[in-house]
Amino acid sequence: MLFTKILFAFLFLSISVFAQEDKTEWEPVFNEGLDRVFIDVSGVAISGGENIYVWSLTEHHIPIEIEGINENIYRTNTYYLFNSRLRKYSILYIIYFDENKNLLASYDYGRNSKIEVYQYNFPILENSIEKTIFDKCVEVISKTKDK
């Protein structure tokens, strides 16, 4: 009986467990200067015909500092909501990482409002990184529709 339990425990522990495959596909959006910005083109999602959801990744060449976070930030993941009709966006989620890609902090700014004034906080300004990200999303979506 003891042998059976040990054998069962050994077999149970030796079974390979495979993690879910990471299907993100980071494509460069902005690579001028010191910071590099990418979007996950596999995760660009359009909702309601005018809302675009996308994750971006910023690699900071010079680490940034933010009040309330005691370590330097080398990477930032940001989840955006863009509205193509209003030409506005919101940041729904932001995650900060250290030099070794360890999580430092995350903030959830998501809201459940249907009121446009509250749903989209910022205008998409010309020559901004958000405009570059938005344009790349529109390009990715149009390529997807063409297939």
Summary of the structure (lengths in Angstrom):
residues: 147
radius of gyration: 20.5
end to end distance: 60.3
largest distance: 73.2
contacts: 356
relative contact order: 0.15
helix: 26%
strand: 38%
